[in-house]
Every structure is written in structure tokens, then in C-alpha cells.
């Protein structure tokens, strides 16, 4: 019933009774699992995965323009516009050279360092004015990976891009109206990046209200 408080005694948790690592390497831990439901029935296969957690940066320059990047996304076979973002490395703090359920979880310090690194590597911009907006599961239905969302204001360009060998992207500066056009029916299609924009707007409104 709507408005009803959660009952802490509700038995809703699934119990994992079997797991097979279909693929487990430096990029993904893709699992095929069986679970025991609250009524005792066992179902499977249920698929889930762990990938790198990552940081997203809503960055604006000194003129208030949004610093975006354009790149190809093979999931939808399209070129998209989005905010700078990148994976949080796990290798240096892990005892194994592959992804596990546990080692992709990042603390605030790791996530913030990744945000600063990705901003300058992908765009050449830096900022001295950062704010953490939210950390949340990237896809709670299928994965335990987290997205850590930041805003970076008054960004200045200090260098050229420093991209990985597999990265092909370029920087696109957008006014807020131009960004909204791309969000509303355009090529700004990363759902968590759309969320990041609205978190940014909420944080701006909170600052004005204070």
C-alpha cells in the first residue's frame, strides 16, 4: 500500500547458492548464479556482473559552458555527447589481476582522484572548485558497480588531451541551452550523465537558496 512504512522483518533477500564465473578478467566479472528465493524456491540462471566503478564530472569553464566530450558508444552503435568520465582503477589495491565483486568498490578518495585524472586526461581542463554530488549503483538490478558524480566549476584548460590508445574523443563546449537540446531528443544519451546534469542543477539551486 502506498505510504506504508518498510517492515524491517520482511524477508525479501535472495540467497546465492551457486555462482559460476563465465568471464573474469581485468575488465569484467560476469557471473551465472542460482539463488534461493524468500519462499525457498531456487531459481537460475540469474546473471550479474562487476565492472570498474567510475566517476562522472559535470564540468563548466569560466564562461559557464559545459565541458563535454564526443565519442563512439558500441552498445547503441552511435556517437554520443556526454560529460567526462572514467573508471576507478583497482589493480594497485587488489591482490589479484582480475575484477572481483569486492575490489571494484571505491572509497571517496579513490573516486575523487579518478575524477580529477579523467577531467584533465580527456579534456585538458582542471579545476580548484569541486563538489561531490552523489554516489549510487550504476545498475542495481545487474551490477554492484558504482557511479560517483562530481561537479567542477571554473575549469581552465592547462594542457592537451592525454588519451589512452583505445580512446578517440574530442572536446565540445556547450551552453546550457545547447546541452538541454541534446538531452531532450538529441545525442546526450547516457542516462547517468543526464542524472548528473539534474543533480548539478539541484546543487546550483541549493547554493542560491542559502
N, C-alpha and C positions, 0 to 999 in steps of 0.2 A: 504494500500500500504506500502511495506517495506520502513522503513526510515521516514515515516510520523510522525510528532510530535503528541503527545496526545492532543486532544481538551478538554480543561477543562470544556467546556459546554456540552460534551457528556453526555447523560442521560443513564447511564449503571447500576445504583444502583437498587437492588431489595428492596422492602419494605415488611417487615414482618407484616402480617395482623392477624396471629393466631399462637399460639405456645402451644403445649401440651408436658409436661414433662413426657415422657414414663417411664424413670428411673431417679431418682435424689437422690443420696446418697453420702457417703463420697468418692466414687471412680469415679463417672461419673454423668454428667447431659446430658442425651440422649434425644433429642428433636425431635418432629414431627411437622413440620411447614408448613404454607401456605404463599406464597409470591406473591406480585403484581409485575409483570414484567414492564419494561420501557414502553411497549406498552399498559399497563392497564390490561392485562390478568392476572388472578390469577391461580397459579399452586400449586399443593401439592398432596400427602405429599412430603416434602423435609426434609431429615434427617440430623441433625448435632449434634455435641456434644462438651462438655468441659470436659477435664481431667486435672490432675495436669500438670502444666508446669514443665520442668525438665532441669537439667544440664548434659552435657556430657564433660568428661575430657580426652583429649589426653595427657596421662602421660608417661614420659620417665624417666628411672633411670639414675644414674650417668655414666653408661656404654652406654647410648643411646638406651637401649632396651625399647620397648613399653610395658607398663603395661596393660595387657588385662585381661578379665575375661571370663570364660566359664560357660554358664547356659542354661537351657531349655527355649524355647520360644513357648508357646502353640499356637500362631497364625499360625505358619508354622509347628508345631509339630516336631521341630528339636532342637538339641543342637547347639548353636552358640558361636562364639568368638566375643567379642566386647569390646569397651572401658568402663571403669567405668562410671556409670551414675545413676541418681536418681531423684526422684520427689522433687519439692519445696513445702514445707508444707504451707498450707493456714489456718489451723484451728486456730492458735494463733491470726491471724489478721482478722478473719471473725466473723460476728455476728450470723451466722447460722452454724449448724453442718453438712452441706452438700455442695457439689460443686455447684457453680453458674457460669454464663457466666463471671461475673466480678471478683470473688475472686480468680480465678486461675492465674490471671495476676501478674507477679512478677517484682519487681524492680531489679536493678543491684546488690544491696547489698544482697537481699534475694537469688538471683541466685548464687552469689559467695560463700555465706555461705553454700548453698546446695552442691556446687561443692567440697569445702574443706571437708565437712562432709562425702559425699559419697565416696570420694577417700580413706579416712582413714578407714571408716567402711567396704568397700568392699575389700580393698587390704592391709590395714595396713601401707600404704605409706603416707608421707606428702611431701610438697614442700614449699620452700620460693621463688619460681620463677614462677609466674603465669602471664598469658596474656589472656585477653578476645579476642576471635576470631570473634564471630558473634552471634547475637540473631535473630531468624527468626521463623515464624509459622511452627509448626511441620507437619501440613497437612492443608493448607489454603482452600482446597476445602470443607472439612468436619468439621474442628475444629478450635477454636481460641487459643488453647494451644500453647505455645512457647517452643522452644529448645534453650538453652543458652550454647554455645560451648566455652570451655576453653582449653588452653594448660598449662601443669605443667611440668617444666623441673627439672632435677637434683633431682628427688624424692629419698627419703631414707625411708627404712622400719623401723618403730618405734614401731609397735605393731602387734598383731594378728588381724584377721578379727573380726568384731563385727556385725554380720548379724542379720536381723530380722528373726522371726520364720519361715516365708514363703520363705526365701532366701536360695537357695542352689547353690553355685557357688565357683569356685576356681580360683586362680590367674595363669595366663600364661604369661611369659615373652617372647617376640618375637623380633627378629631382624627385620629391615625394609624389607629385602628380604622375610622373613617368613610371615610378615604381608601382603605384596603385593600378595604373593601366595594365601593367604586366601581370600583376596579381589577379586582377579581375578579367580573366579570359585570355591572358597573354601567355608568355613563356616562363613566368615565375611559378614553377610547379612543384617545388619541393615543399611538402606540407609542413615540416618542422621549421622551415625558413619563413613560411607565411606566418606561422605562430610566433616566430621570433620578432617579426615586424610588429605584430599587435602587442606583444609584451613590451617592446620598445615604446610604442605609443602610450601604453598604460603608465610606464615609468616616467615619461615626459609629463603626462597629466598630473601624476602624483607630485612631481617636483614643482609644478606651477601652483598646485593647491596648498603647498606648505608655506 
